[in-house]
Amino acid sequence: MPSKNSNGNGMSSHNGNGNGEKSQRSSNLNLICEINDSLAGENDTDQYHFFFLNGYVSRIKNDDRIFYPACLSDNCRRKVMEDASGFRCEHCGKNYMTYQPTYMITAKISDFTESIYVNFAREHGTALMGMTAEEFKEFKENESEEKV
């Protein structure tokens, strides 16, 4: 099965069969098998595709690292690296004593037809998890492995 990325919220303005034709259904919802068929011939790995779908999370792929240490600057939010003086953002060139935990979750979304992997970043991860990345980090640090 091909693994394609979405914007994380499962929402889209695209509703078609890949040929520019509209679906005959009155609903804007796509089955995952339709999404996979639409994406099967695409070679544009740098492009984003948006779809409406109704499914459930069947697996969180990177559950051991669903958040990353991000730059504290609201205009950056790139990954920071830990060094002797704290955390350094190579993009901004700034050093910080701490970092902003930021979600980057890869989840397998399934319906009764197939499954697809979707990325949930930042606030979309918060919506998926029901808590901020900072709250999840604290929860993970303070709870037993079984409870997490």
C-alpha positions in Angstrom: 0.0 0.0 0.0 1.4 3.4 -0.8 2.2 5.8 2.0 1.1 9.3 1.3 0.9 12.4 3.6 -1.9 14.7 4.3 -2.1 17.9 6.3 -3.1 15.9 9.4 -6.7 17.0 9.7 -8.1 14.7 7.0 -9.8 17.7 5.4 -9.7 18.6 1.8 -11.1 20.6 -1.0 -10.3 17.8 -3.5 -13.0 15.3 -4.3 -12.4 13.4 -7.5 -11.0 10.3 -9.1 -7.7 11.7 -10.1 -8.9 12.6 -13.6 -10.5 15.9 -12.6 -14.0 14.4 -12.7 -16.2 14.9 -9.7 -17.5 12.0 -7.7 -21.2 11.1 -8.3 -21.8 11.0 -4.5 -23.3 14.0 -2.9 -21.0 13.7 0.1 -17.5 15.2 0.0 -16.2 12.2 1.9 -13.7 9.9 0.2 -13.1 6.3 1.0 -9.4 5.5 1.6 -9.4 3.1 -1.3 -10.5 6.1 -3.5 -7.7 8.2 -2.0 -5.1 5.5 -2.6 -6.3 5.1 -6.2 -6.1 8.8 -6.8 -2.6 9.0 -5.4 -1.3 5.7 -7.1 -0.1 7.4 -10.3 1.3 10.5 -8.6 5.0 11.1 -8.6 4.9 14.4 -6.8 6.2 13.5 -3.4 6.8 17.2 -2.6 3.2 18.1 -3.1 0.4 18.0 -0.5 -2.9 16.3 -1.2 -6.1 17.1 0.7 -9.1 14.9 1.2 -12.2 14.6 3.4 -12.3 11.2 5.0 -14.1 9.4 7.8 -11.9 6.8 9.5 -10.2 5.9 12.8 -6.6 5.8 14.0 -5.5 2.2 13.9 -1.9 2.8 14.7 0.5 5.6 15.7 3.7 4.7 13.9 6.3 6.8 15.7 4.8 6.5 19.2 8.2 6.6 20.9 9.0 10.0 19.4 5.7 11.8 18.6 7.1 15.2 19.5 10.4 16.9 18.8 12.3 19.7 20.5 11.4 22.9 18.6 12.8 26.4 18.5 10.9 28.8 20.9 10.6 31.4 18.2 7.0 31.4 16.8 8.3 32.2 13.3 10.6 29.3 13.3 9.5 26.1 15.2 12.3 24.1 13.6 14.1 21.3 15.5 16.7 22.4 17.9 19.9 20.5 18.9 21.1 20.1 22.5 24.6 21.4 23.2 26.6 22.4 26.2 24.8 25.7 26.6 21.3 24.3 26.2 19.5 24.1 22.9 20.6 25.7 19.6 18.5 26.4 16.6 20.6 26.2 13.5 18.0 28.0 11.4 17.7 31.0 13.7 21.2 30.8 15.0 19.9 31.3 18.6 20.5 29.5 21.8 17.8 28.7 24.4 17.9 27.1 27.8 14.8 25.1 27.0 12.7 24.1 23.9 9.0 23.9 22.8 7.8 20.3 22.5 6.0 20.1 19.1 4.0 17.2 17.7 4.9 15.4 14.5 2.8 12.3 14.6 2.5 9.7 11.8 -0.7 7.8 12.2 -2.3 5.0 10.2 -5.9 6.0 9.4 -8.3 3.2 8.4 -11.8 2.8 7.2 -13.7 -0.4 6.1 -11.8 -0.3 2.7 -8.1 0.3 3.3 -5.6 2.3 5.4 -3.4 5.3 4.7 -0.6 7.0 6.7 -1.2 10.7 7.6 1.1 13.2 9.3 -0.4 15.3 12.2 1.8 18.3 12.9 1.6 20.9 15.7 -2.0 21.8 16.5 -3.4 18.9 14.5 -1.4 16.6 16.8 -3.0 18.4 19.7 -6.4 17.7 18.3 -5.5 14.0 17.7 -4.0 13.5 21.2 -6.4 15.6 23.2 -3.5 17.4 24.9 -0.6 19.7 23.9 2.8 18.3 23.2 4.1 19.9 26.3 1.3 18.2 28.4 2.1 14.9 26.7 5.8 15.3 27.5 5.1 15.9 31.2 2.6 13.0 31.2 5.2 10.7 29.6 8.0 11.8 32.1 5.8 11.4 35.2 3.8 8.2 34.4 4.8 4.6 34.2 5.5 3.0 30.8 2.3 0.9 31.1 0.1 3.9 31.7 1.6 5.8 28.8 
